[in-house]
């Protein structure tokens, strides 16, 4: 269940439907209702709210486990969900999820290889990426020429 009084788009994103920004667009398009009323941006919900997306009840279930994986990105893969040029992405090679979606913690350039961390928990991803966390990152670079 969502904690008391959270932003609606955060609750929606946590279920794996999409990013917070994408959920904001769904709310603006009228795809989301809360307790039978059309949702608006800025709405806050608690654990008792009845949320529907496209007329279907939202399963917010608190039983979903957080998953975290390490992925070795080879060169010539994009660190983005979709590439307009059709190049392969790291998301093409991650295990399929029944619910939720993978969130990348960091990224690497197209021609760079290395380890990437992915999780299904947006709060964890944000905590690990946010500068206030002061998490040290170390990179090893090899140059030729």
C-alpha positions, 0 to 999 in steps of 0.5 A, spaced: 500 500 500 502 506 498 504 511 504 499 516 507 498 522 502 503 521 496 503 524 490 498 520 485 504 519 479 509 517 484 504 511 486 502 509 479 510 509 477 511 505 483 506 499 480 511 499 474 506 502 469 511 507 467 515 513 469 512 519 474 513 523 468 509 518 463 504 518 469 503 525 469 501 525 462 496 519 463 493 523 469 492 529 464 489 525 459 484 523 463 486 516 464 486 515 471 480 516 477 481 516 484 475 514 488 470 515 482 473 522 480 477 524 474 484 525 477 488 531 476 495 533 477 497 535 484 492 529 487 495 526 493 492 519 495 493 515 501 492 507 502 485 507 502 484 511 495 481 507 490 485 508 484 483 506 477 487 506 470 483 506 464 477 503 468 481 498 471 482 497 478 490 499 480 493 493 484 498 497 488 499 491 492 505 492 497 507 485 496 512 486 490 519 485 492 524 489 490 529 486 485 536 489 483 541 486 478 547 487 475 548 487 467 555 488 464 553 492 458 557 491 452 560 496 447 554 498 441 548 498 446 544 504 448 543 505 455 536 508 454 529 504 454 528 505 446 533 508 441 529 512 435 535 509 430 533 502 432 540 500 435 540 495 441 539 497 448 540 494 455 533 493 456 533 488 450 537 483 454 534 484 461 529 479 464 522 480 463 518 482 469 511 480 470 509 486 474 513 493 474 519 495 470 527 495 470 529 502 472 537 504 470 541 506 475 546 510 471 548 509 464 554 508 459 556 511 453 554 507 446 561 505 445 563 504 453 562 497 456 561 496 464 557 494 469 550 497 470 545 496 476 538 496 475 532 495 480 524 495 480 524 500 486 524 507 483 525 510 490 532 506 491 534 508 484 533 515 486 536 514 493 542 511 489 543 516 483 541 523 487 547 527 488 545 528 496 547 521 497 554 522 496 555 515 493 562 515 490 563 512 483 569 509 480 571 509 473 577 505 469 579 508 462 583 505 457 585 509 451 589 507 445 593 512 441 
